[in-house]
Amino acid sequence: MSKYLKLKLYFNKKVQSYIFSFLSSILLTIIPFLIAKNHFFSYKISQLIILFCAFFQIIIHFIYFLHLNNISKNHWYLISLLFILIIIFIVVFGSIWIMFNLNHHVMT
């Protein structure tokens, strides 16, 4: 197999994976908007569907855009990703805790 043909096959496979991930991300974004706008389901079912769409979109972004599909090769990327998620968790829930605490002390 020639070098050009190998490169062309690799390029086609890479482009196809990007197109698939882009289209699935668009679909997983449109579904929650339609559900929230048109009120197809009850409140609890709508929340559940939106959370599932968000979870699957995160997985698609990790695998196709961040290339975290081979964990044994990219273990440093995974460790840094986990560290970033821990920091985001601390910042978000710390801010929520501070706001509730301030609201409690101001209202009493």
Contacts in CASP RR format, 6 or more apart in sequence:
PFRMAT RR
TARGET T0000
AUTHOR 0000-0000-0000
METHOD contacts of the structure
MODEL  1
MSKYLKLKLYFNKKVQSYIFSFLSSILLTIIPFLIAKNHFFSYKISQLII
LFCAFFQIIIHFIYFLHLNNISKNHWYLISLLFILIIIFIVVFGSIWIMF
NLNHHVMT
17 64 0 8 1.000
18 64 0 8 1.000
20 64 0 8 1.000
21 60 0 8 1.000
21 61 0 8 1.000
21 63 0 8 1.000
21 64 0 8 1.000
21 65 0 8 1.000
24 57 0 8 1.000
24 60 0 8 1.000
25 57 0 8 1.000
25 60 0 8 1.000
25 61 0 8 1.000
28 53 0 8 1.000
28 54 0 8 1.000
28 56 0 8 1.000
28 57 0 8 1.000
28 60 0 8 1.000
29 53 0 8 1.000
29 57 0 8 1.000
31 49 0 8 1.000
31 53 0 8 1.000
32 49 0 8 1.000
32 50 0 8 1.000
32 53 0 8 1.000
32 54 0 8 1.000
34 40 0 8 1.000
35 41 0 8 1.000
35 46 0 8 1.000
35 49 0 8 1.000
35 50 0 8 1.000
36 46 0 8 1.000
36 50 0 8 1.000
39 46 0 8 1.000
40 46 0 8 1.000
41 49 0 8 1.000
62 68 0 8 1.000
62 81 0 8 1.000
63 69 0 8 1.000
66 77 0 8 1.000
66 81 0 8 1.000
67 74 0 8 1.000
67 77 0 8 1.000
68 74 0 8 1.000
68 77 0 8 1.000
68 78 0 8 1.000
68 81 0 8 1.000
71 78 0 8 1.000
END
